[in-house]
Amino acid sequence: MSKLKIVVVFVFLFFLNSNLIYSQYNFGLKSGLNFANVKGNIDEKTKTSVYLGLYSKIKLNEMFNFQPEIVYSRQGYNLKGISNKLRYNFDYINVPLMFAFKDLENFHLEFGPQFGLLLKSEIKDNLDLKKVTTNFDFGFNIGANAFVTKKLFINLRYNLGFININNEDNTDLNIRNSILSLGVGYDLFKI
């Protein structure tokens, strides 16, 4: 086993043993709308789509939660063509690793990295683009949660991708995911 793997396993076990064993865990569902776009050197328009996922909230202390998630997300953008609008659809499984700062009782600020695995990439009407789109995305999220009840919250989040998702050879096209999400979450149960 390489030294790096040993260090990673050691740090993980130490962290798990010292903090998380005594933490409270909440598990829940979240869903909402994506206002997806890309940043780059093309003239694109926002695409409205959906996301659906699961999350776990792990209480680290009185001020911070750690919230890992797994989310199906329809992303992409619209591009005005010569004769019609082209709808680019990117389906991802995203894994946001969010840290929530609980500054007020019913309002939390959140931030953290996000990893994405591309499931499908196409132009509407099933023209496959997976060969010219990277399979992996990485970005950063920032957002806020407003709690309506102890279990129900409204979430607003912005994700900016850091990786050029264009994988096409012989082109200088540089596009990165840019998504504003608005949705709701609900804590199903607590351990």
N, C-alpha and C positions, 0 to 999 in steps of 0.2 A: 504494500500500500504506500502510495507516495506521501511525502511529508505534508503536503497541502491538504490531502484528504484526511490525514490524522488530525491536523489542527482544526479543520472544519468540523469533524465529528466531535472532537473534544469541546470546542466552543459551543456547539449545539447542545450537547449533553449537559454542560455546565449551566447554560441559560435555561434549559428546560427544567433542570433539577432545582435551581435556585429561585426562579420567579414563577414560572407558569404552573407548577404543580399546585400552588396555593391560590391561583387566580380564579376568577369567575369567568365562565364561558357562556356566551349567548350565541344561538344559532338562528339564522333567519333567511328570508327570501327578499329579493329586491327586483324591481322591474321598472321600466320607464322608456323614455324617448331619447334617442341620440340625434343631435343636430350635427351630423358628420360632414367633414370637409377634409381637404389636404392643404398643407402649406407647401409652396414651391414655385416653380417657374412655369405655371400654367394658369389659365383663366377659368377657374372652376366655380361651381355654385354649391351651396349647402344641400345635403341630402338628409331627409328626416327618416329615421328608422327606429328599431327597438333594441332593447337589451333585456336579459333575464338571467338572474344568477342566485347564488347562495353565498352567505357570508358567515363568519364567526367573529364575535367580538370578544377579545381577551383583555380583561382589566389588568393593566400593568401597575397602576397606582391610582390615587385619587384624581390625578390630572390627565392621565394618558390611557388610551386603549390601543391595542394592536388589532387590526381588522383585516385578516386575509380573506380573499374572495375568489370565487371562480364564476366567470360570467360569459354567457354567449352574447356576442355583440355583432349586430349588422352595422357595418360602417361603409364608407365609400364617398363618392361625390358625383355631381352631375356636371357634364361638360356640353356646352352648346356646339353641336356639329354644324356642318354646312346646311343640311336639310332637316335635321331633327336634334333632339336632346339625347345625349348618350348617358346612360345611368350605369356607373361603375359600382358594383356591389362587392364588398369584402366581408366575409364572415369569419369572425375570430372567436377563439376561446381565450379570454383575457384573465390574467391572474394579477389583480392589484394587491399590493401589500401596503395597506394604509395605516397611518398613525393618526389617531384622533386626539386633539387637544380639547379637553372639556372645560372651556373657560366660563360658561354659564350652564345652569342646570338643564335648560332645554335647547341649547345651541352648542354644536361642536364644530371646530375647524378640523380639516383633515388634509393630509398630504402623504405622498409616497410613490414609489416606483410601480410601474406596470409592465408585465411581460405578456406578449400576445403570440399565439400560434394561429397561423392562417389556415382555415378549413377550406374555404372556397373563394375564388376570385374570378369575377365574370363581368361582362357587359350584359345588361338586360337582354333577354332573348337567348341566353345560354352560350355566348361566345366565351370560351374558357381563357382566362388570363393567368392561370396559376404559374405557368412557365416564365412569365415576365414580371412576377410579383414575388418579393422575398417571403419566405415561409415564417419568419420571425419578426416581431416588432418589439421595441422597447421604448418606453416613454415615462413621463412624470405626470402625476395627478395632483390637483389641488381642488379643494371643495369645502362644502359645509353641509351639516345636517341640522334641520330644525325639527324638534320632536313635538308632535301633535298630542301624543299620549306617551306613556312609559314604553310602549312597544312599537308604536307607529311613528315613522319619521319621513320627512321630505328631504331628498338629497339633490344637491346641485354640485356638479363636478366638471372640471375641465381637464382634458388629457392632451398633451402635446407629445407626439412621437419624435424620437431622436434619430431614427433610422430611415434612410431613403428606402421606401418600399418598392421602388422601380428597380427591377432586376434585368431590364432589357439591355442587351449589348449594343454598342455603337450609338449611344444616345446620351445627352447631357441632362435628361429629364431628372429632376430631383424633387420628389414628393414625399411628404411626411404626414402621417395621420394627425388630425386636429378635431377633437370631438368635445362638444358641450353636451352634457347629459342632465336630464331632469327626470326624477322618478321618486318612487316611494320604497320604503323598506319596512319589514315587519319582523320583530323578534318572535320566533316560534316557541322556543323553550330555552331554559337556562340550566346549566350544570353547576 
